[in-house]
């Protein structure tokens, strides 16, 4: 990786090396997370966390930022935010491991640490929810002058409730909503998500390769204003199989590229 005018010039080879290096890491988050995040910042060309100082008032962007939790009985306990940036975020680090196939399971169990949980499992979902709850507790426990994250926590809860109803707010409409669903269509709530029909365009040919199929499913899903299942998704393509559509929807959900709402229905 080379430097130019104080910033890093990244090539595809740099990113591939970064990706390959961290894919091979084990599930030992305490040993890995600070180095990973520092290198990620470097790859993204953004400032890395700063050294921690004795006075927390000076710790605006640091690892292991101290926060005191109140337990309601007069007792307190010190806790530590894995990565904190004042006015921006609280990060709770978790490192998991990929879900092995049945024939691999026994040998992998012997050789590798699995970390918090295996991705794509219910244990992983529970671990991520617990990490989110922990980060929210830390945000609320920050001193009054820094407790500006409470509004972000409230907005996150509000959005989660909206998504449960099938409402989608596009952060990048040109990318996430290339079909151009209108704001009025998104506002047809509450209670209309189940009754509303999926957005149907002219049927598209079903791609032949798996990467193209995944890209096509994600694009089709992003055009929807309500959650849809594999049966509805299949109708958007010529010669698509419902089982394959469901498999891809589940895969997208397992890597965070889609969200399963209920009854096997998904949205971006």
C-alpha positions as CSV (number, residue, x, y, z in Angstrom):
1,X,0.0,0.0,0.0
2,X,1.5,3.3,-1.0
3,X,1.1,6.8,0.5
4,X,0.5,9.9,-1.5
5,X,0.0,13.4,0.0
6,X,-0.8,11.9,3.4
7,X,-3.6,9.6,2.2
8,X,-3.5,6.0,1.1
9,X,-3.8,5.0,-2.6
10,X,-5.6,1.7,-2.6
11,X,-5.6,-0.7,-5.5
12,X,-7.8,-3.8,-6.1
13,X,-4.9,-5.9,-5.0
14,X,-4.7,-4.1,-1.7
15,X,-8.4,-4.7,-1.0
16,X,-8.1,-8.4,-2.1
17,X,-5.2,-8.9,0.3
18,X,-7.1,-7.2,3.1
19,X,-10.1,-9.4,2.4
20,X,-8.1,-12.6,2.2
21,X,-6.2,-11.8,5.4
22,X,-9.3,-11.2,7.5
23,X,-11.3,-14.0,6.0
24,X,-8.7,-16.4,7.4
25,X,-8.8,-14.9,10.9
26,X,-10.3,-17.0,13.7
27,X,-13.2,-16.2,15.9
28,X,-11.2,-14.4,18.6
29,X,-12.7,-10.9,18.6
30,X,-10.8,-9.5,21.5
31,X,-7.5,-10.4,19.8
32,X,-8.5,-9.1,16.3
33,X,-11.0,-6.3,16.4
34,X,-8.8,-3.3,17.0
35,X,-6.3,-4.3,14.3
36,X,-9.1,-5.1,11.9
37,X,-10.9,-1.7,12.4
38,X,-7.7,0.2,12.2
39,X,-6.8,-1.5,8.9
40,X,-10.4,-1.0,7.6
41,X,-10.1,2.7,8.3
42,X,-6.8,2.7,6.4
43,X,-8.4,0.9,3.4
44,X,-11.2,3.4,3.4
45,X,-8.8,6.4,3.6
46,X,-10.4,7.8,6.8
47,X,-8.7,8.7,10.1
48,X,-7.9,5.9,12.4
49,X,-8.9,5.9,16.1
50,X,-6.7,8.0,18.4
51,X,-4.7,7.0,21.5
52,X,-6.7,6.9,24.7
53,X,-6.0,9.7,27.2
54,X,-6.6,9.8,30.9
55,X,-9.3,12.4,30.7
56,X,-12.4,11.0,28.9
57,X,-13.4,14.5,27.8
58,X,-10.4,14.2,25.4
59,X,-11.4,10.7,24.2
60,X,-13.5,11.7,21.2
61,X,-12.5,8.8,18.9
62,X,-10.9,5.9,20.7
63,X,-11.0,2.2,21.4
64,X,-12.2,1.0,24.8
65,X,-13.9,4.2,25.8
66,X,-14.9,4.0,29.5
67,X,-18.6,4.3,30.3
68,X,-20.2,3.8,33.7
69,X,-23.4,1.8,33.9
70,X,-26.0,2.6,36.7
71,X,-27.7,-0.5,38.0
72,X,-30.6,1.2,39.8
73,X,-29.7,0.0,43.3
74,X,-27.0,2.6,43.8
75,X,-24.3,0.4,42.4
76,X,-22.3,1.2,39.3
77,X,-19.8,-0.7,37.1
78,X,-17.3,0.4,34.6
79,X,-17.8,-0.9,31.0
80,X,-15.9,-0.3,27.8
81,X,-17.1,0.7,24.3
82,X,-15.1,-1.2,21.8
83,X,-14.9,1.8,19.4
84,X,-16.4,5.2,20.1
85,X,-16.6,8.4,18.0
86,X,-18.2,11.4,19.6
87,X,-21.3,12.5,17.8
88,X,-21.1,9.6,15.3
89,X,-21.3,6.1,16.7
90,X,-20.9,3.4,19.4
91,X,-19.4,0.2,17.9
92,X,-19.8,-3.2,19.7
93,X,-17.4,-5.7,18.0
94,X,-18.3,-9.3,17.4
95,X,-16.4,-11.8,15.4
96,X,-18.2,-14.9,14.3
97,X,-17.4,-17.8,11.9
98,X,-18.9,-19.2,8.8
99,X,-21.5,-22.0,9.2
100,X,-19.8,-25.2,8.1
101,X,-21.5,-28.0,6.2
102,X,-22.4,-31.2,8.1
103,X,-19.4,-33.1,6.8
104,X,-17.1,-30.4,7.9
105,X,-18.6,-29.8,11.3
106,X,-16.7,-32.2,13.5
107,X,-13.2,-31.4,12.2
108,X,-13.7,-27.6,12.2
109,X,-15.0,-27.8,15.8
110,X,-11.6,-29.3,16.8
111,X,-9.4,-26.9,14.8
112,X,-10.9,-23.4,15.0
113,X,-12.5,-21.0,17.4
114,X,-16.1,-20.2,16.4
115,X,-16.3,-16.8,18.0
116,X,-19.6,-15.3,19.1
117,X,-21.7,-17.5,16.9
118,X,-21.9,-19.0,13.4
119,X,-23.2,-16.7,10.7
120,X,-26.6,-17.7,9.2
121,X,-27.8,-19.4,12.4
122,X,-30.3,-18.4,15.1
123,X,-27.5,-18.0,17.5
124,X,-25.9,-15.4,15.3
125,X,-29.2,-13.5,15.1
126,X,-29.5,-13.6,18.9
127,X,-25.9,-12.5,19.3
128,X,-26.3,-9.5,17.0
129,X,-29.5,-8.4,18.8
130,X,-27.7,-8.7,22.1
131,X,-24.8,-6.6,20.8
132,X,-27.2,-4.0,19.5
133,X,-28.9,-3.8,23.0
134,X,-25.5,-3.5,24.7
135,X,-24.4,-0.7,22.4
136,X,-27.7,1.1,23.1
137,X,-27.1,0.8,26.9
138,X,-23.6,2.3,26.4
139,X,-25.0,5.2,24.4
140,X,-27.5,6.0,27.0
141,X,-24.9,5.8,29.8
142,X,-22.6,8.4,28.2
143,X,-22.3,11.7,30.1
144,X,-25.0,14.2,29.5
145,X,-22.8,16.3,27.2
146,X,-22.2,13.3,24.9
147,X,-25.6,11.6,25.1
148,X,-26.5,12.8,21.6
149,X,-26.8,9.2,20.4
150,X,-30.1,8.7,22.1
151,X,-31.9,10.3,19.2
152,X,-30.2,7.8,16.8
153,X,-31.3,4.9,19.0
154,X,-34.8,6.2,18.9
155,X,-34.7,6.6,15.2
156,X,-33.4,3.1,14.8
157,X,-36.2,1.7,16.9
158,X,-38.7,3.7,14.8
159,X,-37.3,2.4,11.6
160,X,-37.3,-1.2,12.9
161,X,-41.0,-0.8,13.6
162,X,-41.7,0.6,10.2
163,X,-39.8,-2.3,8.5
164,X,-41.9,-4.8,10.5
165,X,-44.9,-3.2,8.8
166,X,-43.3,-3.4,5.4
167,X,-42.4,0.2,5.0
168,X,-39.1,1.0,3.3
169,X,-37.2,4.3,3.4
170,X,-34.6,4.5,0.6
171,X,-31.2,5.8,1.7
172,X,-29.8,5.8,-1.9
173,X,-32.9,5.7,-4.1
174,X,-31.0,5.6,-7.4
175,X,-29.2,2.4,-6.3
176,X,-31.8,0.7,-4.0
177,X,-34.9,1.7,-5.9
178,X,-34.0,1.9,-9.6
179,X,-37.6,1.2,-10.5
180,X,-38.6,4.6,-9.1
181,X,-41.2,3.7,-6.5
182,X,-42.8,7.0,-5.4
183,X,-42.8,8.4,-1.9
184,X,-46.6,8.2,-2.1
185,X,-46.4,4.4,-2.6
186,X,-44.2,4.0,0.4
187,X,-46.6,6.0,2.6
188,X,-49.5,3.5,2.0
189,X,-49.3,2.4,5.6
190,X,-50.0,1.3,8.3
191,X,-51.6,-2.1,7.8
192,X,-51.5,-2.1,4.0
193,X,-48.3,-4.1,3.6
194,X,-50.0,-7.5,3.5
195,X,-52.8,-6.3,1.2
196,X,-50.6,-4.4,-1.2
197,X,-49.4,-6.2,-4.4
198,X,-45.8,-6.5,-5.3
199,X,-44.4,-4.2,-8.0
200,X,-44.6,-6.2,-11.2
201,X,-42.7,-5.2,-14.3
202,X,-42.3,-7.0,-17.6
203,X,-40.9,-10.5,-16.9
204,X,-37.2,-10.6,-17.1
205,X,-35.2,-13.7,-18.3
206,X,-33.8,-15.8,-15.4
207,X,-30.0,-15.6,-15.5
208,X,-28.0,-18.7,-16.1
209,X,-25.2,-18.2,-13.6
210,X,-25.5,-18.0,-9.8
211,X,-23.8,-14.6,-9.4
212,X,-26.1,-13.1,-12.0
213,X,-29.2,-14.7,-10.4
214,X,-28.2,-13.2,-7.0
215,X,-27.8,-9.8,-8.6
216,X,-31.1,-10.1,-10.4
217,X,-32.9,-11.1,-7.2
218,X,-31.5,-8.2,-5.2
219,X,-32.4,-5.7,-7.9
220,X,-35.9,-7.0,-8.1
221,X,-36.2,-7.0,-4.4
222,X,-35.0,-3.4,-4.2
223,X,-37.8,-2.3,-6.5
224,X,-40.5,-3.6,-4.2
225,X,-42.4,-1.3,-1.9
226,X,-43.7,-4.2,0.2
227,X,-42.1,-7.5,1.3
228,X,-42.4,-10.4,-1.1
229,X,-41.7,-14.1,-0.9
230,X,-40.2,-16.6,-3.3
231,X,-43.6,-17.3,-5.0
232,X,-44.0,-13.6,-5.9
233,X,-40.4,-13.2,-6.8
234,X,-40.6,-16.2,-9.2
235,X,-43.4,-14.4,-11.1
236,X,-41.1,-11.5,-11.9
237,X,-38.8,-13.8,-14.1
238,X,-39.2,-16.2,-17.0
239,X,-38.3,-19.8,-16.1
240,X,-37.3,-19.1,-12.5
241,X,-37.8,-21.8,-9.9
242,X,-39.4,-21.0,-6.6
243,X,-37.0,-23.2,-4.7
244,X,-34.0,-21.4,-6.2
245,X,-35.6,-18.0,-5.6
246,X,-36.1,-18.9,-1.9
247,X,-32.5,-20.1,-1.6
248,X,-31.2,-16.8,-2.9
249,X,-33.5,-14.8,-0.6
250,X,-32.3,-16.7,2.4
251,X,-28.7,-16.3,1.4
252,X,-29.2,-12.5,1.0
253,X,-30.8,-12.3,4.4
254,X,-27.9,-14.3,6.0
255,X,-25.3,-11.7,4.8
256,X,-27.4,-8.7,5.6
257,X,-28.4,-7.8,2.1
258,X,-32.1,-8.4,2.7
259,X,-34.3,-8.7,5.7
260,X,-36.9,-11.4,6.4
261,X,-40.0,-9.8,7.8
262,X,-42.5,-12.6,8.4
263,X,-44.2,-15.6,6.6
264,X,-41.2,-16.0,4.3
265,X,-41.4,-12.5,2.9
266,X,-38.4,-10.3,2.4
267,X,-37.4,-6.7,1.6
268,X,-34.1,-4.7,1.2
